[in-house]
Amino acid sequence: MNDPVPCAGAWRAHFEPQHATISSTVHGTIPSMDCPECAGESSCLTLAEKRGWIVACDEKRVFLREAKRRLGEGRILNTPGIYVLSIRAGLITIADADAAKATLENSRFRMAFNSFADLVSR
């Protein structure tokens, strides 16, 4: 079986708890997230911790605090960070990322910079 994509929804869809061989080490690992709706986030974080994965998170509360504590700052990406990595890897252009930024901002997802060119040059 291939490794699951490191995100909560894909993990939950691929591994139902009753069939997951690692479910006993995954679920309920974040006490403040110990609820059925939080199982995916908790599972995602545990898999990232155990497998050395990077996690993507735009949340500012419990999950982000726990991710920083368990993974460290260097293994957490936000939405702009994903675009910057994609630009640096040559997968998309700055213009593509700026167009996506405009689309996201039309849906009220604000980013505190004018262009991805500002971030890529850093």
Biopython code that builds the backbone (N, CA, C, O; Angstrom):
import numpy as np
from Bio.PDB.StructureBuilder import StructureBuilder

atoms = [
    (1, "MET", "N", (0.839, -1.178, 0.000)),
    (1, "MET", "CA", (0.000, 0.000, 0.000)),
    (1, "MET", "C", (0.883, 1.240, 0.000)),
    (1, "MET", "O", (1.867, 1.307, 0.737)),
    (2, "ASN", "N", (0.536, 2.215, -0.821)),
    (2, "ASN", "CA", (1.294, 3.467, -0.877)),
    (2, "ASN", "C", (1.046, 4.298, 0.365)),
    (2, "ASN", "O", (0.010, 4.165, 1.016)),
    (3, "ASP", "N", (2.002, 5.160, 0.694)),
    (3, "ASP", "CA", (1.797, 6.096, 1.799)),
    (3, "ASP", "C", (0.637, 7.013, 1.472)),
    (3, "ASP", "O", (0.485, 7.426, 0.322)),
    (4, "PRO", "N", (-0.181, 7.340, 2.454)),
    (4, "PRO", "CA", (-1.270, 8.278, 2.201)),
    (4, "PRO", "C", (-0.740, 9.684, 1.988)),
    (4, "PRO", "O", (0.347, 10.032, 2.450)),
    (5, "VAL", "N", (-1.504, 10.465, 1.299)),
    (5, "VAL", "CA", (-1.169, 11.883, 1.132)),
    (5, "VAL", "C", (-1.222, 12.526, 2.508)),
    (5, "VAL", "O", (-2.169, 12.281, 3.255)),
    (6, "PRO", "N", (-0.234, 13.342, 2.867)),
    (6, "PRO", "CA", (-0.200, 13.899, 4.226)),
    (6, "PRO", "C", (-1.205, 15.014, 4.457)),
    (6, "PRO", "O", (-0.825, 16.171, 4.641)),
    (7, "CYS", "N", (-2.464, 14.674, 4.448)),
    (7, "CYS", "CA", (-3.503, 15.635, 4.814)),
    (7, "CYS", "C", (-4.650, 14.884, 5.455)),
    (7, "CYS", "O", (-4.871, 13.707, 5.169)),
    (8, "ALA", "N", (-5.362, 15.548, 6.301)),
    (8, "ALA", "CA", (-6.381, 14.905, 7.116)),
    (8, "ALA", "C", (-7.466, 14.239, 6.294)),
    (8, "ALA", "O", (-7.804, 13.083, 6.545)),
    (9, "GLY", "N", (-8.017, 14.942, 5.317)),
    (9, "GLY", "CA", (-9.115, 14.374, 4.543)),
    (9, "GLY", "C", (-8.701, 13.136, 3.772)),
    (9, "GLY", "O", (-9.426, 12.142, 3.754)),
    (10, "ALA", "N", (-7.546, 13.188, 3.139)),
    (10, "ALA", "CA", (-7.093, 12.035, 2.377)),
    (10, "ALA", "C", (-6.780, 10.863, 3.295)),
    (10, "ALA", "O", (-7.072, 9.713, 2.969)),
    (11, "TRP", "N", (-6.185, 11.162, 4.441)),
    (11, "TRP", "CA", (-5.877, 10.085, 5.375)),
    (11, "TRP", "C", (-7.155, 9.427, 5.854)),
    (11, "TRP", "O", (-7.266, 8.201, 5.867)),
    (12, "ARG", "N", (-8.121, 10.247, 6.249)),
    (12, "ARG", "CA", (-9.369, 9.708, 6.777)),
    (12, "ARG", "C", (-10.096, 8.920, 5.695)),
    (12, "ARG", "O", (-10.649, 7.860, 5.986)),
    (13, "ALA", "N", (-10.111, 9.401, 4.469)),
    (13, "ALA", "CA", (-10.798, 8.702, 3.395)),
    (13, "ALA", "C", (-10.103, 7.381, 3.064)),
    (13, "ALA", "O", (-10.762, 6.398, 2.726)),
    (14, "HIS", "N", (-8.793, 7.362, 3.160)),
    (14, "HIS", "CA", (-8.026, 6.177, 2.787)),
    (14, "HIS", "C", (-7.993, 5.136, 3.902)),
    (14, "HIS", "O", (-8.062, 3.938, 3.625)),
    (15, "PHE", "N", (-7.891, 5.563, 5.133)),
    (15, "PHE", "CA", (-7.784, 4.654, 6.264)),
    (15, "PHE", "C", (-8.918, 4.890, 7.243)),
    (15, "PHE", "O", (-8.820, 5.788, 8.080)),
    (16, "GLU", "N", (-9.964, 4.134, 7.169)),
    (16, "GLU", "CA", (-10.996, 4.220, 8.197)),
    (16, "GLU", "C", (-10.378, 3.701, 9.489)),
    (16, "GLU", "O", (-9.606, 2.744, 9.451)),
    (17, "PRO", "N", (-10.696, 4.304, 10.631)),
    (17, "PRO", "CA", (-10.061, 3.911, 11.894)),
    (17, "PRO", "C", (-10.091, 2.416, 12.185)),
    (17, "PRO", "O", (-9.117, 1.875, 12.709)),
    (18, "GLN", "N", (-11.185, 1.738, 11.856)),
    (18, "GLN", "CA", (-11.252, 0.320, 12.172)),
    (18, "GLN", "C", (-10.328, -0.517, 11.292)),
    (18, "GLN", "O", (-10.047, -1.670, 11.622)),
    (19, "HIS", "N", (-9.850, 0.038, 10.181)),
    (19, "HIS", "CA", (-8.976, -0.703, 9.286)),
    (19, "HIS", "C", (-7.522, -0.233, 9.341)),
    (19, "HIS", "O", (-6.642, -0.877, 8.770)),
    (20, "ALA", "N", (-7.272, 0.858, 10.008)),
    (20, "ALA", "CA", (-5.920, 1.414, 10.024)),
    (20, "ALA", "C", (-5.038, 0.646, 10.993)),
    (20, "ALA", "O", (-5.390, 0.464, 12.158)),
    (21, "THR", "N", (-3.918, 0.208, 10.513)),
    (21, "THR", "CA", (-3.007, -0.534, 11.382)),
    (21, "THR", "C", (-2.333, 0.371, 12.400)),
    (21, "THR", "O", (-1.816, -0.106, 13.411)),
    (22, "ILE", "N", (-2.334, 1.666, 12.141)),
    (22, "ILE", "CA", (-1.688, 2.567, 13.080)),
    (22, "ILE", "C", (-2.677, 3.397, 13.866)),
    (22, "ILE", "O", (-2.284, 4.356, 14.531)),
    (23, "SER", "N", (-3.961, 3.048, 13.806)),
    (23, "SER", "CA", (-4.948, 3.912, 14.439)),
    (23, "SER", "C", (-4.736, 4.046, 15.935)),
    (23, "SER", "O", (-5.030, 5.103, 16.493)),
    (24, "SER", "N", (-4.245, 3.035, 16.595)),
    (24, "SER", "CA", (-4.070, 3.156, 18.038)),
    (24, "SER", "C", (-2.988, 4.156, 18.393)),
    (24, "SER", "O", (-2.997, 4.697, 19.499)),
    (25, "THR", "N", (-2.064, 4.416, 17.496)),
    (25, "THR", "CA", (-1.027, 5.410, 17.774)),
    (25, "THR", "C", (-1.389, 6.773, 17.241)),
    (25, "THR", "O", (-0.669, 7.740, 17.488)),
    (26, "VAL", "N", (-2.493, 6.879, 16.512)),
    (26, "VAL", "CA", (-2.849, 8.125, 15.855)),
    (26, "VAL", "C", (-3.973, 8.856, 16.562)),
    (26, "VAL", "O", (-3.806, 10.021, 16.925)),
    (27, "HIS", "N", (-5.090, 8.223, 16.767)),
    (27, "HIS", "CA", (-6.276, 8.915, 17.272)),
    (27, "HIS", "C", (-6.134, 9.309, 18.732)),
    (27, "HIS", "O", (-5.585, 8.568, 19.548)),
    (28, "GLY", "N", (-6.644, 10.497, 19.037)),
    (28, "GLY", "CA", (-6.645, 10.975, 20.409)),
    (28, "GLY", "C", (-5.303, 11.472, 20.900)),
    (28, "GLY", "O", (-5.082, 11.550, 22.109)),
    (29, "THR", "N", (-4.393, 11.813, 19.986)),
    (29, "THR", "CA", (-3.066, 12.231, 20.414)),
    (29, "THR", "C", (-3.014, 13.692, 20.834)),
    (29, "THR", "O", (-2.053, 14.111, 21.479)),
    (30, "ILE", "N", (-4.014, 14.464, 20.486)),
    (30, "ILE", "CA", (-4.081, 15.854, 20.912)),
    (30, "ILE", "C", (-5.282, 15.960, 21.839)),
    (30, "ILE", "O", (-6.416, 16.018, 21.365)),
    (31, "PRO", "N", (-5.059, 15.986, 23.151)),
    (31, "PRO", "CA", (-6.192, 15.953, 24.083)),
    (31, "PRO", "C", (-7.264, 16.982, 23.785)),
    (31, "PRO", "O", (-8.450, 16.661, 23.862)),
    (32, "SER", "N", (-6.893, 18.201, 23.449)),
    (32, "SER", "CA", (-7.899, 19.222, 23.196)),
    (32, "SER", "C", (-8.581, 19.031, 21.854)),
    (32, "SER", "O", (-9.532, 19.747, 21.540)),
    (33, "MET", "N", (-8.114, 18.076, 21.052)),
    (33, "MET", "CA", (-8.729, 17.776, 19.764)),
    (33, "MET", "C", (-9.327, 16.374, 19.790)),
    (33, "MET", "O", (-9.516, 15.776, 18.730)),
    (34, "ASP", "N", (-9.624, 15.843, 20.944)),
    (34, "ASP", "CA", (-10.114, 14.477, 21.078)),
    (34, "ASP", "C", (-11.618, 14.425, 20.852)),
    (34, "ASP", "O", (-12.398, 14.286, 21.794)),
    (35, "CYS", "N", (-12.012, 14.539, 19.594)),
    (35, "CYS", "CA", (-13.421, 14.487, 19.216)),
    (35, "CYS", "C", (-13.499, 13.856, 17.833)),
    (35, "CYS", "O", (-12.516, 13.886, 17.092)),
    (36, "PRO", "N", (-14.644, 13.285, 17.469)),
    (36, "PRO", "CA", (-14.745, 12.632, 16.156)),
    (36, "PRO", "C", (-14.394, 13.549, 14.992)),
    (36, "PRO", "O", (-13.772, 13.107, 14.026)),
    (37, "GLU", "N", (-14.789, 14.835, 15.069)),
    (37, "GLU", "CA", (-14.500, 15.758, 13.970)),
    (37, "GLU", "C", (-13.008, 16.101, 13.885)),
    (37, "GLU", "O", (-12.537, 16.547, 12.839)),
    (38, "CYS", "N", (-12.271, 15.898, 14.965)),
    (38, "CYS", "CA", (-10.859, 16.283, 15.016)),
    (38, "CYS", "C", (-9.917, 15.124, 14.715)),
    (38, "CYS", "O", (-8.703, 15.315, 14.657)),
    (39, "ALA", "N", (-10.455, 13.938, 14.526)),
    (39, "ALA", "CA", (-9.603, 12.764, 14.324)),
    (39, "ALA", "C", (-8.686, 12.930, 13.122)),
    (39, "ALA", "O", (-7.537, 12.490, 13.162)),
    (40, "GLY", "N", (-9.174, 13.559, 12.049)),
    (40, "GLY", "CA", (-8.347, 13.733, 10.862)),
    (40, "GLY", "C", (-7.152, 14.630, 11.116)),
    (40, "GLY", "O", (-6.038, 14.325, 10.689)),
    (41, "GLU", "N", (-7.380, 15.738, 11.812)),
    (41, "GLU", "CA", (-6.282, 16.657, 12.114)),
    (41, "GLU", "C", (-5.261, 15.998, 13.036)),
    (41, "GLU", "O", (-4.054, 16.121, 12.832)),
    (42, "SER", "N", (-5.753, 15.305, 14.040)),
    (42, "SER", "CA", (-4.865, 14.620, 14.966)),
    (42, "SER", "C", (-4.058, 13.545, 14.245)),
    (42, "SER", "O", (-2.861, 13.387, 14.484)),
    (43, "SER", "N", (-4.727, 12.811, 13.361)),
    (43, "SER", "CA", (-4.059, 11.759, 12.597)),
    (43, "SER", "C", (-3.004, 12.345, 11.674)),
    (43, "SER", "O", (-1.900, 11.812, 11.566)),
    (44, "CYS", "N", (-3.343, 13.434, 11.014)),
    (44, "CYS", "CA", (-2.411, 14.095, 10.106)),
    (44, "CYS", "C", (-1.149, 14.519, 10.837)),
    (44, "CYS", "O", (-0.038, 14.298, 10.356)),
    (45, "LEU", "N", (-1.327, 15.122, 11.987)),
    (45, "LEU", "CA", (-0.186, 15.596, 12.762)),
    (45, "LEU", "C", (0.675, 14.435, 13.239)),
    (45, "LEU", "O", (1.902, 14.518, 13.188)),
    (46, "THR", "N", (0.067, 13.376, 13.691)),
    (46, "THR", "CA", (0.835, 12.221, 14.160)),
    (46, "THR", "C", (1.601, 11.573, 13.018)),
    (46, "THR", "O", (2.761, 11.198, 13.188)),
    (47, "LEU", "N", (0.970, 11.437, 11.857)),
    (47, "LEU", "CA", (1.669, 10.872, 10.707)),
    (47, "LEU", "C", (2.836, 11.758, 10.285)),
    (47, "LEU", "O", (3.914, 11.254, 9.971)),
    (48, "ALA", "N", (2.634, 13.057, 10.275)),
    (48, "ALA", "CA", (3.727, 13.973, 9.930)),
    (48, "ALA", "C", (4.870, 13.828, 10.913)),
    (48, "ALA", "O", (6.037, 13.820, 10.518)),
    (49, "GLU", "N", (4.547, 13.714, 12.178)),
    (49, "GLU", "CA", (5.571, 13.565, 13.210)),
    (49, "GLU", "C", (6.335, 12.257, 13.034)),
    (49, "GLU", "O", (7.564, 12.245, 13.091)),
    (50, "LYS", "N", (5.624, 11.169, 12.822)),
    (50, "LYS", "CA", (6.248, 9.845, 12.731)),
    (50, "LYS", "C", (7.020, 9.647, 11.430)),
    (50, "LYS", "O", (8.029, 8.942, 11.407)),
    (51, "ARG", "N", (6.547, 10.268, 10.341)),
    (51, "ARG", "CA", (7.148, 10.017, 9.027)),
    (51, "ARG", "C", (8.021, 11.163, 8.514)),
    (51, "ARG", "O", (8.573, 11.076, 7.417)),
    (52, "GLY", "N", (8.147, 12.226, 9.291)),
    (52, "GLY", "CA", (8.986, 13.339, 8.875)),
    (52, "GLY", "C", (8.371, 14.205, 7.804)),
    (52, "GLY", "O", (9.089, 14.890, 7.076)),
    (53, "TRP", "N", (7.055, 14.189, 7.693)),
    (53, "TRP", "CA", (6.363, 14.979, 6.687)),
    (53, "TRP", "C", (6.227, 16.435, 7.114)),
    (53, "TRP", "O", (6.369, 16.776, 8.288)),
    (54, "ILE", "N", (5.951, 17.274, 6.136)),
    (54, "ILE", "CA", (5.590, 18.669, 6.353)),
    (54, "ILE", "C", (4.064, 18.726, 6.378)),
    (54, "ILE", "O", (3.407, 17.987, 5.645)),
    (55, "VAL", "N", (3.502, 19.588, 7.205)),
    (55, "VAL", "CA", (2.047, 19.766, 7.199)),
    (55, "VAL", "C", (1.719, 21.176, 6.725)),
    (55, "VAL", "O", (2.492, 22.115, 6.919)),
    (56, "ALA", "N", (0.568, 21.297, 6.107)),
    (56, "ALA", "CA", (0.063, 22.595, 5.683)),
    (56, "ALA", "C", (-1.040, 23.007, 6.644)),
    (56, "ALA", "O", (-1.938, 22.226, 6.957)),
    (57, "CYS", "N", (-0.953, 24.252, 7.106)),
    (57, "CYS", "CA", (-1.921, 24.706, 8.101)),
    (57, "CYS", "C", (-2.059, 26.220, 8.036)),
    (57, "CYS", "O", (-1.079, 26.953, 8.166)),
    (58, "ASP", "N", (-3.287, 26.675, 7.832)),
    (58, "ASP", "CA", (-3.562, 28.106, 7.907)),
    (58, "ASP", "C", (-4.264, 28.452, 9.213)),
    (58, "ASP", "O", (-4.560, 29.618, 9.473)),
    (59, "GLU", "N", (-4.527, 27.457, 10.020)),
    (59, "GLU", "CA", (-5.211, 27.685, 11.289)),
    (59, "GLU", "C", (-4.280, 28.391, 12.274)),
    (59, "GLU", "O", (-3.060, 28.249, 12.193)),
    (60, "LYS", "N", (-4.848, 29.133, 13.183)),
    (60, "LYS", "CA", (-4.044, 29.891, 14.136)),
    (60, "LYS", "C", (-4.216, 29.388, 15.571)),
    (60, "LYS", "O", (-3.667, 29.991, 16.493)),
    (61, "ARG", "N", (-4.952, 28.314, 15.780)),
    (61, "ARG", "CA", (-5.270, 27.909, 17.149)),
    (61, "ARG", "C", (-4.625, 26.603, 17.547)),
    (61, "ARG", "O", (-3.411, 26.440, 17.431)),
    (62, "VAL", "N", (-5.440, 25.664, 18.018)),
    (62, "VAL", "CA", (-4.961, 24.440, 18.658)),
    (62, "VAL", "C", (-4.035, 23.637, 17.757)),
    (62, "VAL", "O", (-2.936, 23.274, 18.176)),
    (63, "PHE", "N", (-4.461, 23.350, 16.520)),
    (63, "PHE", "CA", (-3.643, 22.521, 15.647)),
    (63, "PHE", "C", (-2.286, 23.162, 15.392)),
    (63, "PHE", "O", (-1.263, 22.481, 15.453)),
    (64, "LEU", "N", (-2.263, 24.449, 15.109)),
    (64, "LEU", "CA", (-0.998, 25.133, 14.829)),
    (64, "LEU", "C", (-0.080, 25.110, 16.043)),
    (64, "LEU", "O", (1.114, 24.843, 15.908)),
    (65, "ARG", "N", (-0.619, 25.383, 17.217)),
    (65, "ARG", "CA", (0.207, 25.331, 18.441)),
    (65, "ARG", "C", (0.788, 23.939, 18.645)),
    (65, "ARG", "O", (1.970, 23.794, 18.958)),
    (66, "GLU", "N", (-0.035, 22.927, 18.468)),
    (66, "GLU", "CA", (0.425, 21.558, 18.660)),
    (66, "GLU", "C", (1.429, 21.161, 17.582)),
    (66, "GLU", "O", (2.410, 20.477, 17.873)),
    (67, "ALA", "N", (1.192, 21.582, 16.346)),
    (67, "ALA", "CA", (2.131, 21.285, 15.261)),
    (67, "ALA", "C", (3.490, 21.924, 15.524)),
    (67, "ALA", "O", (4.522, 21.285, 15.320)),
    (68, "LYS", "N", (3.502, 23.172, 15.972)),
    (68, "LYS", "CA", (4.774, 23.834, 16.291)),
    (68, "LYS", "C", (5.499, 23.103, 17.413)),
    (68, "LYS", "O", (6.717, 22.930, 17.365)),
    (69, "ARG", "N", (4.750, 22.679, 18.416)),
    (69, "ARG", "CA", (5.360, 21.982, 19.547)),
    (69, "ARG", "C", (5.947, 20.636, 19.108)),
    (69, "ARG", "O", (7.053, 20.281, 19.515)),
    (70, "ARG", "N", (5.222, 19.899, 18.291)),
    (70, "ARG", "CA", (5.647, 18.550, 17.935)),
    (70, "ARG", "C", (6.560, 18.474, 16.721)),
    (70, "ARG", "O", (7.412, 17.588, 16.643)),
    (71, "LEU", "N", (6.394, 19.391, 15.771)),
    (71, "LEU", "CA", (7.168, 19.318, 14.535)),
    (71, "LEU", "C", (8.234, 20.393, 14.433)),
    (71, "LEU", "O", (9.251, 20.195, 13.769)),
    (72, "GLY", "N", (8.018, 21.519, 15.075)),
    (72, "GLY", "CA", (8.899, 22.668, 14.913)),
    (72, "GLY", "C", (8.411, 23.545, 13.770)),
    (72, "GLY", "O", (7.647, 23.097, 12.916)),
    (73, "GLU", "N", (8.848, 24.775, 13.758)),
    (73, "GLU", "CA", (8.401, 25.759, 12.765)),
    (73, "GLU", "C", (8.729, 25.343, 11.333)),
    (73, "GLU", "O", (7.954, 25.623, 10.418)),
    (74, "GLY", "N", (9.847, 24.689, 11.130)),
    (74, "GLY", "CA", (10.323, 24.380, 9.785)),
    (74, "GLY", "C", (9.539, 23.328, 9.038)),
    (74, "GLY", "O", (9.783, 23.123, 7.849)),
    (75, "ARG", "N", (8.604, 22.650, 9.688)),
    (75, "ARG", "CA", (7.835, 21.606, 9.015)),
    (75, "ARG", "C", (6.357, 21.962, 8.909)),
    (75, "ARG", "O", (5.509, 21.081, 8.773)),
    (76, "ILE", "N", (6.053, 23.258, 8.972)),
    (76, "ILE", "CA", (4.683, 23.717, 8.848)),
    (76, "ILE", "C", (4.631, 24.758, 7.730)),
    (76, "ILE", "O", (5.364, 25.746, 7.757)),
    (77, "LEU", "N", (3.773, 24.530, 6.767)),
    (77, "LEU", "CA", (3.583, 25.476, 5.668)),
    (77, "LEU", "C", (2.200, 26.088, 5.766)),
    (77, "LEU", "O", (1.256, 25.445, 6.224)),
    (78, "ASN", "N", (2.086, 27.328, 5.336)),
    (78, "ASN", "CA", (0.769, 27.932, 5.152)),
    (78, "ASN", "C", (0.526, 28.035, 3.648)),
    (78, "ASN", "O", (1.370, 27.618, 2.854)),
    (79, "THR", "N", (-0.601, 28.577, 3.261)),
    (79, "THR", "CA", (-0.929, 28.659, 1.840)),
    (79, "THR", "C", (0.127, 29.423, 1.036)),
    (79, "THR", "O", (0.576, 28.918, 0.007)),
    (80, "PRO", "N", (0.542, 30.622, 1.464)),
    (80, "PRO", "CA", (1.602, 31.289, 0.698)),
    (80, "PRO", "C", (2.887, 30.453, 0.613)),
    (80, "PRO", "O", (3.568, 30.463, -0.412)),
    (81, "GLY", "N", (3.208, 29.744, 1.671)),
    (81, "GLY", "CA", (4.410, 28.910, 1.671)),
    (81, "GLY", "C", (4.365, 27.809, 0.628)),
    (81, "GLY", "O", (5.382, 27.483, 0.015)),
    (82, "ILE", "N", (3.194, 27.239, 0.428)),
    (82, "ILE", "CA", (3.033, 26.205, -0.601)),
    (82, "ILE", "C", (3.288, 26.801, -1.981)),
    (82, "ILE", "O", (3.961, 26.194, -2.815)),
    (83, "TYR", "N", (2.746, 27.995, -2.214)),
    (83, "TYR", "CA", (2.974, 28.652, -3.505)),
    (83, "TYR", "C", (4.444, 29.015, -3.695)),
    (83, "TYR", "O", (4.982, 28.842, -4.789)),
    (84, "VAL", "N", (5.096, 29.509, -2.660)),
    (84, "VAL", "CA", (6.521, 29.859, -2.769)),
    (84, "VAL", "C", (7.359, 28.625, -3.101)),
    (84, "VAL", "O", (8.222, 28.680, -3.977)),
    (85, "LEU", "N", (7.109, 27.518, -2.408)),
    (85, "LEU", "CA", (7.842, 26.283, -2.724)),
    (85, "LEU", "C", (7.588, 25.854, -4.166)),
    (85, "LEU", "O", (8.504, 25.407, -4.857)),
    (86, "SER", "N", (6.350, 25.990, -4.615)),
    (86, "SER", "CA", (6.012, 25.605, -5.987)),
    (86, "SER", "C", (6.717, 26.495, -7.007)),
    (86, "SER", "O", (7.172, 26.016, -8.045)),
    (87, "ILE", "N", (6.804, 27.781, -6.711)),
    (87, "ILE", "CA", (7.520, 28.705, -7.600)),
    (87, "ILE", "C", (8.997, 28.342, -7.634)),
    (87, "ILE", "O", (9.583, 28.224, -8.710)),
    (88, "ARG", "N", (9.596, 28.165, -6.478)),
    (88, "ARG", "CA", (11.032, 27.847, -6.407)),
    (88, "ARG", "C", (11.365, 26.514, -7.073)),
    (88, "ARG", "O", (12.465, 26.331, -7.594)),
    (89, "ALA", "N", (10.412, 25.592, -7.053)),
    (89, "ALA", "CA", (10.623, 24.292, -7.698)),
    (89, "ALA", "C", (10.357, 24.343, -9.197)),
    (89, "ALA", "O", (10.559, 23.348, -9.893)),
    (90, "GLY", "N", (9.907, 25.489, -9.704)),
    (90, "GLY", "CA", (9.636, 25.635, -11.122)),
    (90, "GLY", "C", (8.321, 25.010, -11.565)),
    (90, "GLY", "O", (8.115, 24.787, -12.758)),
    (91, "LEU", "N", (7.427, 24.725, -10.619)),
    (91, "LEU", "CA", (6.149, 24.109, -10.958)),
    (91, "LEU", "C", (5.120, 25.124, -11.432)),
    (91, "LEU", "O", (4.264, 24.812, -12.260)),
    (92, "ILE", "N", (5.207, 26.339, -10.904)),
    (92, "ILE", "CA", (4.320, 27.422, -11.325)),
    (92, "ILE", "C", (5.145, 28.702, -11.421)),
    (92, "ILE", "O", (6.248, 28.791, -10.882)),
    (93, "THR", "N", (4.593, 29.683, -12.113)),
    (93, "THR", "CA", (5.271, 30.977, -12.222)),
    (93, "THR", "C", (4.737, 31.923, -11.139)),
    (93, "THR", "O", (3.725, 31.649, -10.494)),
    (94, "ILE", "N", (5.432, 33.017, -10.964)),
    (94, "ILE", "CA", (4.952, 34.053, -10.044)),
    (94, "ILE", "C", (3.609, 34.580, -10.529)),
    (94, "ILE", "O", (2.718, 34.843, -9.723)),
    (95, "ALA", "N", (3.460, 34.736, -11.828)),
    (95, "ALA", "CA", (2.184, 35.212, -12.380)),
    (95, "ALA", "C", (1.052, 34.234, -12.067)),
    (95, "ALA", "O", (-0.056, 34.655, -11.733)),
    (96, "ASP", "N", (1.325, 32.924, -12.173)),
    (96, "ASP", "CA", (0.314, 31.918, -11.826)),
    (96, "ASP", "C", (-0.077, 32.040, -10.354)),
    (96, "ASP", "O", (-1.258, 32.004, -10.012)),
    (97, "ALA", "N", (0.922, 32.183, -9.494)),
    (97, "ALA", "CA", (0.660, 32.294, -8.059)),
    (97, "ALA", "C", (-0.105, 33.572, -7.737)),
    (97, "ALA", "O", (-1.014, 33.561, -6.908)),
    (98, "ASP", "N", (0.259, 34.666, -8.388)),
    (98, "ASP", "CA", (-0.462, 35.926, -8.164)),
    (98, "ASP", "C", (-1.913, 35.822, -8.631)),
    (98, "ASP", "O", (-2.806, 36.396, -8.007)),
    (99, "ALA", "N", (-2.153, 35.100, -9.713)),
    (99, "ALA", "CA", (-3.532, 34.903, -10.187)),
    (99, "ALA", "C", (-4.319, 34.065, -9.168)),
    (99, "ALA", "O", (-5.483, 34.355, -8.888)),
    (100, "ALA", "N", (-3.689, 33.046, -8.628)),
    (100, "ALA", "CA", (-4.346, 32.232, -7.600)),
    (100, "ALA", "C", (-4.608, 33.061, -6.348)),
    (100, "ALA", "O", (-5.651, 32.919, -5.710)),
    (101, "LYS", "N", (-3.662, 33.924, -5.999)),
    (101, "LYS", "CA", (-3.825, 34.817, -4.838)),
    (101, "LYS", "C", (-5.044, 35.711, -5.033)),
    (101, "LYS", "O", (-5.832, 35.895, -4.104)),
    (102, "ALA", "N", (-5.207, 36.266, -6.229)),
    (102, "ALA", "CA", (-6.359, 37.128, -6.508)),
    (102, "ALA", "C", (-7.670, 36.345, -6.390)),
    (102, "ALA", "O", (-8.659, 36.856, -5.864)),
    (103, "THR", "N", (-7.670, 35.124, -6.874)),
    (103, "THR", "CA", (-8.860, 34.280, -6.762)),
    (103, "THR", "C", (-9.186, 33.996, -5.305)),
    (103, "THR", "O", (-10.344, 34.091, -4.896)),
    (104, "LEU", "N", (-8.184, 33.651, -4.528)),
    (104, "LEU", "CA", (-8.399, 33.387, -3.103)),
    (104, "LEU", "C", (-8.888, 34.635, -2.380)),
    (104, "LEU", "O", (-9.764, 34.558, -1.518)),
    (105, "GLU", "N", (-8.325, 35.777, -2.731)),
    (105, "GLU", "CA", (-8.737, 37.017, -2.073)),
    (105, "GLU", "C", (-10.168, 37.404, -2.428)),
    (105, "GLU", "O", (-10.843, 38.064, -1.638)),
    (106, "ASN", "N", (-10.634, 37.003, -3.599)),
    (106, "ASN", "CA", (-12.041, 37.213, -3.955)),
    (106, "ASN", "C", (-12.966, 36.371, -3.084)),
    (106, "ASN", "O", (-14.155, 36.662, -2.958)),
    (107, "SER", "N", (-12.402, 35.324, -2.486)),
    (107, "SER", "CA", (-13.163, 34.470, -1.565)),
    (107, "SER", "C", (-12.810, 34.771, -0.109)),
    (107, "SER", "O", (-13.002, 33.934, 0.774)),
    (108, "ARG", "N", (-12.294, 35.972, 0.128)),
    (108, "ARG", "CA", (-11.985, 36.475, 1.472)),
    (108, "ARG", "C", (-10.784, 35.813, 2.148)),
    (108, "ARG", "O", (-10.662, 35.878, 3.371)),
    (109, "PHE", "N", (-9.912, 35.191, 1.394)),
    (109, "PHE", "CA", (-8.672, 34.650, 1.951)),
    (109, "PHE", "C", (-7.577, 35.660, 1.665)),
    (109, "PHE", "O", (-6.996, 35.655, 0.579)),
    (110, "ARG", "N", (-7.295, 36.510, 2.606)),
    (110, "ARG", "CA", (-6.344, 37.613, 2.428)),
    (110, "ARG", "C", (-4.910, 37.186, 2.739)),
    (110, "ARG", "O", (-4.663, 36.401, 3.654)),
    (111, "MET", "N", (-3.986, 37.715, 1.964)),
    (111, "MET", "CA", (-2.563, 37.504, 2.189)),
    (111, "MET", "C", (-1.917, 38.875, 2.330)),
    (111, "MET", "O", (-2.232, 39.799, 1.581)),
    (112, "ALA", "N", (-1.023, 38.998, 3.286)),
    (112, "ALA", "CA", (-0.474, 40.309, 3.671)),
    (112, "ALA", "C", (0.738, 40.722, 2.835)),
    (112, "ALA", "O", (1.737, 41.184, 3.386)),
    (113, "PHE", "N", (0.663, 40.564, 1.537)),
    (113, "PHE", "CA", (1.717, 41.013, 0.631)),
    (113, "PHE", "C", (1.074, 41.282, -0.723)),
    (113, "PHE", "O", (-0.029, 40.810, -0.998)),
    (114, "ASN", "N", (1.761, 42.037, -1.559)),
    (114, "ASN", "CA", (1.183, 42.422, -2.851)),
    (114, "ASN", "C", (1.353, 41.361, -3.925)),
    (114, "ASN", "O", (0.439, 41.111, -4.711)),
    (115, "SER", "N", (2.515, 40.741, -3.956)),
    (115, "SER", "CA", (2.831, 39.774, -5.012)),
    (115, "SER", "C", (3.748, 38.688, -4.445)),
    (115, "SER", "O", (4.520, 38.927, -3.515)),
    (116, "PHE", "N", (3.646, 37.511, -5.017)),
    (116, "PHE", "CA", (4.567, 36.430, -4.611)),
    (116, "PHE", "C", (6.008, 36.787, -4.957)),
    (116, "PHE", "O", (6.936, 36.200, -4.400)),
    (117, "ALA", "N", (6.209, 37.724, -5.854)),
    (117, "ALA", "CA", (7.565, 38.183, -6.160)),
    (117, "ALA", "C", (8.240, 38.734, -4.903)),
    (117, "ALA", "O", (9.450, 38.596, -4.724)),
    (118, "ASP", "N", (7.444, 39.357, -4.038)),
    (118, "ASP", "CA", (7.981, 39.891, -2.782)),
    (118, "ASP", "C", (8.505, 38.780, -1.877)),
    (118, "ASP", "O", (9.502, 38.975, -1.181)),
    (119, "LEU", "N", (7.858, 37.632, -1.874)),
    (119, "LEU", "CA", (8.277, 36.528, -1.013)),
    (119, "LEU", "C", (9.395, 35.709, -1.617)),
    (119, "LEU", "O", (10.288, 35.251, -0.904)),
    (120, "VAL", "N", (9.355, 35.521, -2.922)),
    (120, "VAL", "CA", (10.359, 34.685, -3.590)),
    (120, "VAL", "C", (11.725, 35.355, -3.550)),
    (120, "VAL", "O", (12.755, 34.681, -3.515)),
    (121, "SER", "N", (11.731, 36.676, -3.555)),
    (121, "SER", "CA", (13.017, 37.394, -3.556)),
    (121, "SER", "C", (13.718, 37.357, -2.194)),
    (121, "SER", "O", (14.897, 37.701, -2.097)),
    (122, "ARG", "N", (13.011, 36.949, -1.157)),
    (122, "ARG", "CA", (13.617, 36.912, 0.188)),
    (122, "ARG", "C", (14.561, 35.762, 0.358)),
    (122, "ARG", "O", (15.146, 35.597, 1.428)),
]
sb = StructureBuilder()
sb.init_structure("model")
sb.init_model(0)
sb.init_chain("A")
sb.init_seg("    ")
for serial, (resi, resn, name, xyz) in enumerate(atoms, 1):
    if name == "N":
        sb.init_residue(resn, " ", resi, " ")
    sb.init_atom(name, np.array(xyz, "f"), 0.0, 1.0, " ", f" {name:<3s}", serial, name[0])
structure = sb.get_structure()
